[in-house]
Amino acid sequence: MANIKGGRAARKRDRQNAKANKRNSTVKAKLHDSHKKLFKAADAGEKETAEKKFKELVSGADKAVKKGIIKKNKANRIKSRAQLKLNKMAKAAAETKQA
């Protein structure tokens, strides 16, 4: 509850904040889950699954930026790290095929 005198507007703002917090938390949780699933698939060497999860992660990050839940640079950092992980997985797969 806000500590503001005046009552009605403060209570309404608290309700709005609680609703937005719940909405934002679910989006962040989905983003976190898709990130974890991507890295787990990449570590296991499952190329198709990892690529699918990468697309979901990129889409989710871009949507979160559009909604104002995370900043653009954070989304870019998430996407960059995920792409590096995929590239590393592909390189390891290529080296095992050569050997």
Protein Blocks (a to p, Z undefined) as FASTA:
>chain_A
ZZbehijmmmmmmmmmmmmmmmmmmmmmmmmmmmmmmmmmmmnopaklmmmmmmmmmmmm
mmmmmnomacfklmmmmmmmmmmmmmmmmmmmmmmmmZZ
